Amino acid sequence: MRSKMSKKVIKVERTKNFIVKDYKDPPKKEVKGYRTKKLPNGVLVTVAILRKTGPRGGKTEVVNIKKPRGKRDAGK
């Protein structure tokens, strides 16, 4: 079973090729670096790698998600 992401979206931006959803960044002193992962369906997920475990026990936190604009989104 998949869990739903509980973070709130701060900003939604439409670019030429992507729909970008930005989430709240963790404090800079807790971040080691950032990584971007491309999923098989073309979605790009950027995560912050934390120095210690996060509030929910993980060591990464989602920073933004970029979904490619397809034929379905072109008319909107």
Beta strands, then each sheet from edge to edge (+ up, - down):
strand 1: 9-14
strand 2: 18-23
strand 3: 31-38
strand 4: 44-50
strand 5: 60-68
sheet 1: 1+ 2- 5+ 4- 3+
end
